[in-house]
Amino acid sequence: MDRTMNRPPSPSSAVGDNDLKDAVARKGSLVQTFKAVAWSFLGIRRSDGYAQDVSKLNPLHVIAAGLLAAAAFVLGVWWLVNWIVASGVAQV
């Protein structure tokens, strides 16, 4: 009986290792990354455009751009509400 068949795979031979390294090595531009994030915020994107984004963009850059865009959106809404309340249009 061969004992190597019962051993769990080593962490270095995991299936997703090369996939993750390949994904992080992608060099999409900053403009492409923010365009992809903006499309995802709107919720409209063609499947072929999505496939291009997945193949070209670094996932870590997309996460960072998404967090920055979300923070900008929250700060923008906060500023807008403060401006409306301060202008006297909305009576509090």
Secondary structure, 3 states (H helix, E strand, C coil): CCHHHHCCCCHHHCCHHHHHHHHHCCCCCHHHHHHHHHHHHHCCCCHHHHHHHHHHCCHHHHHHHHHHHHHHHHHHHHHHHHHHHHHCCCCC
